[in-house]
């Protein structure tokens, strides 16, 4: 579903109609899973054509829930039950729990697009390696760093905008990554291919990733960027993208700025694209880990997500923090 953030003006309601129809077709696609063998169309320069609008929406969690232990896949009946329970739990139109819970759910359910199905192969997690479906443990140094960061955040939750999350500041969202993870809405991407580059327009927030595929080297290590520095090449029908040069402010799942991310894009059916990523960061994780998601093709379009760091919500948060400080000081 294509939506703008609540802090800005909303999209025309007419889009909900097309999104609802798209969701129905996506449900069928998830149930069927990717084709066994598929020959993708080609661009003028002979590479597989990945272009179009794709959605990553799924209710399969990144990490396997603890209650599922070492269960790698659902049975058909278990998948149906998990989907039913998850949709009921996520239903933002519920009116149980009182006013505070109702406000905490934010939008009405129509505005969300979390997906309705587990991934087509009925995996219990997006993580496929390690086999337990969990992110590997952080190294002792990374654990200490994370504890220090959390302690600072508790003491300085809103001294200035820099203390708030990048998502709140409209700077970066998990759907942009990289890696590009599903969120609770705006899980859409437009891929555009040209000779020597692949560009990914990310619906959430405002991001555009331009990935050179012409063999140029990475930028110097002194250059650090929110989404890192990506370079791509083709291995058969798979686009392989290596990203380095991350900012130390992104800290993906506890990673450092020296994280190396390898993404693999492969069109596996007319309306399906396999997206896989591997995280390598010896300074943060005790071993590399890999996740895999199926993206579904959409006939819809992307709309502007007009979110900016200077929105009134940030002003309100900082202003509220100052009032809380005055109250605590007895003023």
FENNOR-V153598 format. One record per helix or strand. SS is the DSSP state (alpha for helix, beta for strand). FROM is the first residue (numbers start at 1). LEN is the number of residues. If there is no record, write none. Layout:
SS,FROM,LEN ; SS,FROM,LEN
//
This chain:
alpha,14,19 ; beta,42,1 ; beta,48,1 ; beta,52,4 ; alpha,66,3 ; beta,73,1 ; alpha,76,15 ; alpha,98,7 ; alpha,109,3 ; beta,123,1 ; beta,127,3 ; beta,138,1 ; alpha,140,16 ; alpha,161,3 ; beta,188,7 ; beta,197,6 ; beta,208,5 ; beta,225,1 ; beta,229,7 ; beta,238,7 ; beta,246,1 ; alpha,252,3 ; beta,260,10 ; beta,272,9 ; beta,285,1 ; beta,289,10 ; alpha,312,17
//
